[in-house]
Amino acid sequence: MDPNRKRWNEGHQKLNRALASGDHEKAIELFLNQHAMVHSSKMAKSGQWSFEDEILHGLTNDQIRRVVGEHSIAWILLHIARIEDTT
C-alpha cells in the first residue's frame, strides 16, 4: 500500500479510537491532521503530503479547468469546499 494512504488509514483508526474513548483533545488533534491531508499543503500550512497536492501535481491551469464529462477538476474542488463549509 502507498505509504501516504497507509498513514491516512492509520490516522483514521486512531481518530476513531480517540472518539470512542472520549479523549476529545486527542480527537481534535488527530482530526486536524487528517483534515490537513485533504487540502493543499500550502493552504493547510502543514508541510505534509496531501491528496489535493497529489491530484493537482503537474497539471496546468487549462487542464484543471477543462471540462471532461460534466465537470472540471476546479468545479469539483469548489463544490467539495462548499460542502465542507456547510457541514
Disulfide bonds with the S-S distance in Angstrom:
none
